[in-house]
């Protein structure tokens, strides 16, 4: 998640590191519920992995973050998965889109994801793969 957005949505929850979600891949879906296009989510894929940023989310921020992620609209499910970090593995909560896989994200949204991954220290090839994914333009 993009650091400035996370600061707005969960201001009491500091970054707690980064790592890899093994056996899952980043994809997009819910184009019909997204504002600019499809939304990021993850799906199981034994041959893939997703770079993730971990936050130490406080109880104070958890409800607000759930609302930002569309909790009352039923857009996401919160699931607990194991993330591999430099310090070992840890359990983390992740938001997974409750919708079909498919559709293209907007160029702006994809740029936000790539910028956030780069700021968190994702490998250059991972960031480049994000930046060159198919997407839809913005505007008329």
PyMOL commands that set and color helices and strands:
alter all, ss='L'
color gray80, all
select helices_A, chain A and resi 3-9+59-68+71-73+107-119+124-131
alter helices_A, ss='H'
color red, helices_A
select strands_A, chain A and resi 15-29+39-55+76-85+88-97
alter strands_A, ss='S'
color yellow, strands_A
deselect
rebuild
show_as cartoon
